[in-house]
């Protein structure tokens, strides 16, 4: 399993988990977050390995579709990059403005 895909699926899951069914949440979390194999998940839920595979593939598509429509994850990444640029700029141009620096730090904490 690709690490980039795993990281992306975990991030999308974090954003959109509440929009999934309980079964979808369980399978995706076990597969991506807990690194269970398809066989282990199948055994856990007394279903076939193929049923788990199909459910995970369908859920991946659902998560990608939510992101394509809602942009929550990509907007989060862009906001983080802009905040980092703002922090660097304010430290360079306004190093003595503690209020500005504190406000930026507060926003970054909310974003995390």
Secondary structure, 3 states (H helix, E strand, C coil): CCHHHHHHHHHHHHHHHHHCCHHHHHHHHHHHHCCCCHHHHHHHHCCCHHHHHHHHHHHHHHHHHHHHHHCHHHHHHHHHHHHHHHHHHHHHHCCCCHHHHHHHHHHHHHHC
